[in-house]
Amino acid sequence: MRIAIDGPASSGKSSVGRLVAEELGFGFLDTGLLYRAITRRAIDLGWFPVPTTAAEVAGVAYDQVRRDLTELASATDAQGSGLSFTIVVDDKPLSDAQLEAADVELYVPAVASIASVRDALRAVQRNVAAR
């Protein structure tokens, strides 16, 4: 069985999901962390020199960045099990502190707006769930 919880940012999805998973004895993967991980790596690689909106990322100037972000998404994994996962992008594990950084907050909506990134991360989620 898989349970998905959807809702707006900061509405408690992860907190509720973790509690439900613990109560039912299920694994729990905060899929938002996958988007944060892609965003963290893109920032670290210098792909976003200034704050960028989702609308800007949708523009022609960001064609290559969208392709690169999709490749990063395909090179993402959640390693671990149960209630404890480490997000790894391109063989680089990322800490919770890195994923929760303020600069990630600025860019993650733009990264999450890219359909090809969402598609690639859904494949990652399926692989993790299958394990």
C-alpha positions in Angstrom: 0.0 0.0 0.0 1.2 3.5 -0.8 -0.3 6.7 0.7 0.3 10.1 -0.8 -0.4 13.3 1.1 -0.8 16.5 -1.0 -1.2 20.1 0.1 0.2 23.5 0.1 3.7 24.3 1.3 4.2 24.3 5.1 0.8 22.7 5.7 2.1 19.8 7.8 2.2 17.1 5.1 5.6 15.7 6.2 4.7 15.8 9.9 1.4 14.0 9.4 2.9 11.6 6.9 5.7 10.6 9.3 3.2 10.1 12.1 0.9 8.0 10.0 3.8 5.9 8.7 5.1 5.3 12.2 1.6 4.3 13.4 1.1 1.9 10.5 4.6 0.6 10.5 5.2 1.9 6.9 8.2 3.6 5.4 8.1 7.3 4.9 9.8 9.3 2.2 9.4 13.1 2.2 9.3 13.6 -1.6 9.7 17.3 -1.1 13.3 16.6 0.0 14.0 15.2 -3.5 13.2 18.6 -5.0 15.2 20.4 -2.4 18.2 18.1 -3.2 18.1 18.9 -6.9 17.8 22.6 -6.0 20.7 22.4 -3.6 23.0 20.8 -6.2 22.0 23.3 -8.8 22.8 26.2 -6.4 26.1 24.6 -5.5 26.9 24.2 -9.2 26.2 27.9 -9.8 23.2 27.4 -12.1 21.2 30.1 -10.4 23.3 33.3 -10.1 20.4 35.4 -8.9 17.0 34.6 -7.4 15.0 33.0 -10.1 11.2 32.6 -10.4 9.3 29.7 -11.9 8.3 31.9 -14.8 11.9 32.7 -15.6 12.9 29.1 -15.5 10.0 28.4 -17.9 11.6 30.9 -20.4 13.9 30.1 -23.3 17.0 31.4 -21.5 16.7 28.4 -19.1 16.4 25.6 -21.7 19.8 24.1 -20.8 19.2 24.5 -17.1 15.9 22.6 -17.4 17.7 19.8 -19.2 20.5 19.8 -16.6 18.1 19.8 -13.7 16.3 16.8 -15.3 19.6 15.0 -15.6 20.2 15.7 -11.9 16.8 14.4 -11.0 17.5 11.2 -12.9 20.7 10.9 -10.9 18.9 11.2 -7.5 18.2 8.5 -5.0 16.8 8.2 -1.5 19.0 5.7 0.4 17.8 4.1 3.6 14.6 2.6 4.7 11.7 3.0 7.1 11.6 6.6 8.5 15.2 7.4 7.7 16.4 8.3 4.3 19.5 10.2 3.0 18.9 12.0 -0.3 21.8 11.5 -2.7 22.2 13.5 -6.0 24.9 12.5 -8.5 26.5 10.3 -5.8 26.7 13.2 -3.3 24.7 12.7 0.0 23.0 15.8 1.3 22.4 16.7 4.9 19.1 17.9 6.3 20.8 21.3 7.0 21.8 21.6 3.3 18.3 20.8 2.2 16.6 23.2 4.6 18.9 26.2 3.8 17.3 29.6 3.0 18.7 29.7 -0.5 17.0 26.4 -1.3 13.7 27.9 -0.2 14.2 30.7 -2.8 14.7 28.4 -5.8 12.8 25.2 -5.0 9.5 26.5 -6.5 11.2 27.2 -9.8 12.8 23.7 -9.9 9.6 22.0 -8.9 7.7 23.8 -11.7 9.7 21.8 -14.4 7.6 19.0 -15.7 10.6 16.9 -16.8 12.1 17.2 -13.3 8.8 16.0 -11.7 8.6 13.1 -14.1 12.2 12.0 -13.3 11.6 12.3 -9.6 8.4 10.2 -9.8 10.5 7.5 -11.3 12.9 7.8 -8.3 10.0 7.6 -6.0 8.7 4.4 -7.6 12.1 2.9 -7.4 12.4 3.7 -3.7 8.9 2.4 -3.0 9.7 -0.9 -4.9 12.7 -1.5 -2.7 
